[in-house]
């Protein structure tokens, strides 16, 4: 029993490490943590996360190949750590304010750059989860192009939101531009990454066999986002009482939307 449990646990960890979201984890952590007075700790946690995930991947998945995103993780955050340690106070203040946007813009460049050269960054992760016979099929390639593009758009939204808060509102800690919009963009991309391959597989099965399960509905994609409206509404009530009515509306809307989407999903 213990051997089976260990095997199950190893497969779970292995599957987790083969998910492209893992490669983006250090960037997500950094972009959400960085801010005035938090640059060093944000860089340290992001770099530690990147190194830990690479070490785990090499130990658990011994046949795993080096990936573009893994290397970018370590190089980017190691460079930021060196710059942060040697920078003047003025440079450090600039980094504390704008490093989140720099990270998000870098990810946008990586995502759309990988599409431009014909190697979506999610492809390296996806190949470790499927039979090699599928690696060059149109559906498999198209799926990775779409998912990579969605992540590129999510980080673009996060970068624009952060830039608006920093440059226009002059408030890096604004709850909307610094947290809510960016978190919603990331959660939407996370959910799409899990939902879209299921849709593609279901459609392929039905086309090949003439029967099979119905593809997951769009309601299943939107359900987690609707569920987030309630905690977001609570956060607005707690941290931005000037628009308390909006917080209350989000709580009500989140509850109603979640109920409606559950019945459709």
C-alpha positions as CSV (number, residue, x, y, z in Angstrom):
1,X,0.0,0.0,0.0
2,X,2.8,2.4,0.9
3,X,4.6,1.6,-2.4
4,X,1.4,2.4,-4.3
5,X,0.9,5.6,-2.4
6,X,4.5,6.6,-3.1
7,X,4.0,5.9,-6.8
8,X,0.8,7.9,-6.9
9,X,2.5,10.8,-5.1
10,X,5.4,10.7,-7.5
11,X,3.1,10.7,-10.6
12,X,1.2,13.6,-9.1
13,X,4.4,15.6,-8.6
14,X,5.6,14.6,-12.0
15,X,2.4,15.8,-13.7
16,X,2.5,19.0,-11.7
17,X,6.1,19.7,-12.9
18,X,5.2,19.0,-16.5
19,X,2.6,21.7,-16.5
20,X,3.6,25.0,-18.2
21,X,2.1,26.9,-15.4
22,X,5.0,25.7,-13.2
23,X,7.5,27.6,-15.5
24,X,5.5,30.8,-15.0
25,X,5.1,30.4,-11.2
26,X,8.2,32.5,-10.4
27,X,7.0,35.3,-12.6
28,X,3.5,35.2,-11.2
29,X,4.9,35.2,-7.6
30,X,7.2,38.1,-8.4
31,X,4.7,40.3,-10.2
32,X,2.2,40.0,-7.4
33,X,4.7,40.5,-4.5
34,X,6.9,43.3,-5.9
35,X,6.2,46.8,-4.8
36,X,7.6,49.7,-2.7
37,X,9.9,48.2,0.0
38,X,9.4,44.6,-1.3
39,X,11.8,44.3,-4.3
40,X,14.5,42.2,-2.6
41,X,12.1,39.8,-1.0
42,X,10.1,39.4,-4.2
43,X,13.2,38.7,-6.2
44,X,14.5,36.3,-3.6
45,X,11.3,34.3,-3.4
46,X,11.0,34.2,-7.2
47,X,14.6,33.1,-7.7
48,X,14.2,30.4,-5.0
49,X,11.0,29.2,-6.6
50,X,12.7,28.9,-10.0
51,X,15.7,27.0,-8.7
52,X,13.5,24.7,-6.5
53,X,11.2,23.9,-9.4
54,X,14.1,23.1,-11.7
55,X,15.8,20.9,-9.1
56,X,12.5,19.0,-8.5
57,X,12.0,18.6,-12.2
58,X,15.5,17.1,-12.6
59,X,15.0,14.7,-9.7
60,X,11.4,13.6,-10.3
61,X,11.5,13.6,-14.1
62,X,14.9,12.4,-14.9
63,X,14.2,12.3,-18.6
64,X,12.9,15.9,-18.6
65,X,14.6,18.3,-21.0
66,X,15.7,21.8,-20.3
67,X,13.0,24.3,-21.2
68,X,13.1,27.9,-22.5
69,X,11.0,29.2,-19.7
70,X,13.0,27.4,-17.0
71,X,16.3,29.0,-18.2
72,X,14.6,32.4,-18.6
73,X,13.3,32.1,-15.0
74,X,16.8,31.7,-13.5
75,X,18.6,34.1,-15.8
76,X,16.0,36.9,-15.3
77,X,15.7,36.7,-11.5
78,X,19.4,36.1,-10.9
79,X,20.1,39.2,-12.9
80,X,17.6,41.2,-11.0
81,X,19.1,40.0,-7.7
82,X,22.5,41.2,-8.8
83,X,21.1,44.5,-10.0
84,X,19.1,44.9,-6.8
85,X,22.2,44.2,-4.6
86,X,24.4,46.7,-6.4
87,X,21.9,49.4,-7.5
88,X,21.8,52.9,-6.1
89,X,18.8,54.0,-4.0
90,X,17.3,55.8,-6.9
91,X,17.5,52.7,-9.2
92,X,16.2,50.5,-6.4
93,X,13.2,52.8,-6.0
94,X,12.6,52.6,-9.8
95,X,12.8,48.8,-9.7
96,X,10.4,48.6,-6.7
97,X,7.9,50.6,-8.7
98,X,8.2,49.2,-12.2
99,X,9.8,45.8,-11.9
100,X,6.4,44.1,-12.0
101,X,5.7,45.6,-15.4
102,X,9.2,44.7,-16.6
103,X,8.6,41.1,-15.6
104,X,5.1,41.0,-17.3
105,X,6.4,42.7,-20.5
106,X,9.3,40.2,-20.5
107,X,6.8,37.3,-20.4
108,X,4.8,38.9,-23.2
109,X,7.9,39.0,-25.3
110,X,8.7,35.4,-24.4
111,X,5.2,34.2,-25.2
112,X,4.7,36.0,-28.6
113,X,8.4,35.6,-29.5
114,X,8.1,31.8,-29.1
115,X,5.0,31.9,-31.3
116,X,6.9,34.0,-33.9
117,X,9.7,31.4,-34.1
118,X,7.3,28.5,-34.3
119,X,8.0,27.1,-30.9
120,X,5.2,28.0,-28.4
121,X,6.8,27.8,-24.9
122,X,4.0,25.5,-23.7
123,X,5.0,23.0,-26.4
124,X,8.0,21.7,-24.4
125,X,5.9,20.9,-21.4
126,X,3.0,19.4,-23.5
127,X,5.3,17.0,-25.3
128,X,6.2,15.4,-22.0
129,X,2.5,14.6,-21.3
130,X,1.5,13.0,-24.6
131,X,2.6,10.2,-27.0
132,X,5.4,11.3,-29.3
133,X,3.1,10.3,-32.2
134,X,1.0,13.3,-31.5
135,X,3.8,15.9,-31.3
136,X,3.4,17.0,-34.9
137,X,-0.3,16.7,-35.4
138,X,-2.2,19.9,-36.3
139,X,-4.5,19.7,-33.3
140,X,-1.7,19.3,-30.8
141,X,0.3,22.2,-32.3
142,X,-2.7,24.4,-32.7
143,X,-3.7,23.8,-29.0
144,X,-0.3,25.0,-27.9
145,X,-0.3,28.0,-30.1
146,X,-3.7,29.0,-28.7
147,X,-2.7,28.4,-25.0
148,X,0.6,30.3,-25.4
149,X,-1.2,33.2,-27.1
150,X,-3.7,33.3,-24.2
151,X,-0.9,33.5,-21.7
152,X,0.7,36.3,-23.7
153,X,-2.5,38.2,-23.6
154,X,-2.9,37.6,-19.8
155,X,0.5,39.0,-19.1
156,X,-0.1,41.9,-21.4
157,X,-3.3,42.8,-19.5
158,X,-1.3,42.5,-16.2
159,X,1.5,44.7,-17.6
160,X,-1.0,47.4,-18.8
161,X,-2.9,47.3,-15.5
162,X,0.3,47.7,-13.5
163,X,1.5,50.5,-15.8
164,X,-1.8,52.4,-15.4
165,X,-1.6,52.1,-11.6
166,X,2.1,53.3,-11.6
167,X,2.1,55.9,-14.3
168,X,-1.4,57.3,-14.3
169,X,-2.8,56.7,-10.8
170,X,0.7,57.1,-9.2
171,X,-0.3,54.3,-6.8
172,X,1.6,51.0,-7.2
173,X,-0.5,49.5,-4.4
174,X,-3.9,50.3,-6.0
175,X,-6.1,47.3,-5.3
176,X,-7.5,47.2,-8.8
177,X,-4.5,47.8,-11.0
178,X,-2.0,46.1,-8.7
179,X,-4.0,43.1,-7.6
180,X,-7.5,42.4,-8.8
181,X,-7.1,42.9,-12.6
182,X,-3.8,41.1,-12.6
183,X,-5.0,38.2,-10.6
184,X,-8.1,37.8,-12.7
185,X,-6.0,37.8,-15.9
186,X,-3.7,35.0,-14.5
187,X,-6.6,32.9,-13.2
188,X,-8.4,33.2,-16.5
189,X,-5.3,31.9,-18.3
190,X,-4.8,29.2,-15.7
191,X,-8.4,28.0,-16.2
192,X,-8.1,28.2,-20.0
193,X,-5.0,26.1,-19.9
194,X,-6.9,23.3,-18.2
195,X,-10.2,23.7,-20.1
196,X,-9.1,24.1,-23.7
197,X,-7.2,20.8,-24.2
198,X,-10.3,18.9,-22.9
199,X,-12.4,20.7,-25.5
200,X,-9.9,19.7,-28.3
201,X,-9.7,16.1,-27.1
202,X,-13.5,15.8,-26.9
203,X,-14.0,17.3,-30.4
204,X,-11.3,15.0,-31.9
205,X,-12.9,11.9,-30.4
206,X,-16.3,12.8,-31.7
207,X,-14.9,13.6,-35.2
208,X,-12.9,10.3,-35.3
209,X,-15.5,8.0,-33.9
210,X,-18.7,9.8,-34.6
211,X,-19.6,9.7,-30.9
212,X,-18.1,10.5,-27.6
213,X,-18.5,12.9,-24.7
214,X,-19.7,16.4,-25.3
215,X,-16.9,19.0,-25.3
216,X,-16.8,21.0,-22.0
217,X,-19.1,24.0,-22.1
218,X,-17.9,27.6,-21.8
219,X,-19.7,27.7,-18.5
220,X,-17.0,25.4,-17.1
221,X,-14.4,27.9,-18.2
222,X,-16.2,30.9,-16.6
223,X,-17.2,29.2,-13.4
224,X,-13.9,29.8,-11.4
225,X,-13.9,33.4,-12.5
226,X,-17.4,33.9,-11.3
227,X,-16.4,32.3,-8.0
228,X,-13.7,34.9,-7.6
229,X,-16.1,37.8,-7.7
230,X,-17.2,37.1,-4.1
231,X,-13.7,37.3,-2.5
232,X,-12.9,40.3,-4.7
233,X,-16.1,42.0,-3.5
234,X,-15.1,41.3,0.1
235,X,-11.6,42.7,-0.6
236,X,-13.1,45.9,-2.1
237,X,-15.3,46.3,1.0
238,X,-12.3,45.9,3.3
239,X,-9.6,47.9,1.4
240,X,-11.6,50.4,-0.7
241,X,-14.7,51.5,1.2
242,X,-15.1,54.5,-1.1
243,X,-16.8,52.1,-3.6
244,X,-18.4,49.9,-1.0
245,X,-21.5,49.6,-3.2
246,X,-19.3,48.0,-5.9
247,X,-18.0,45.4,-3.4
248,X,-21.5,44.5,-2.4
249,X,-22.6,44.3,-6.1
250,X,-19.6,42.0,-6.8
251,X,-20.6,39.7,-4.0
252,X,-24.2,39.4,-5.1
253,X,-23.2,39.0,-8.8
254,X,-20.6,36.4,-7.9
255,X,-23.1,34.3,-6.0
256,X,-25.8,34.5,-8.7
257,X,-23.4,33.9,-11.6
258,X,-21.8,30.9,-9.8
259,X,-25.2,29.3,-9.3
260,X,-26.3,29.9,-12.9
261,X,-23.0,28.6,-14.4
262,X,-23.0,25.5,-12.2
263,X,-26.4,24.5,-13.6
264,X,-25.1,24.9,-17.2
265,X,-21.7,23.4,-16.7
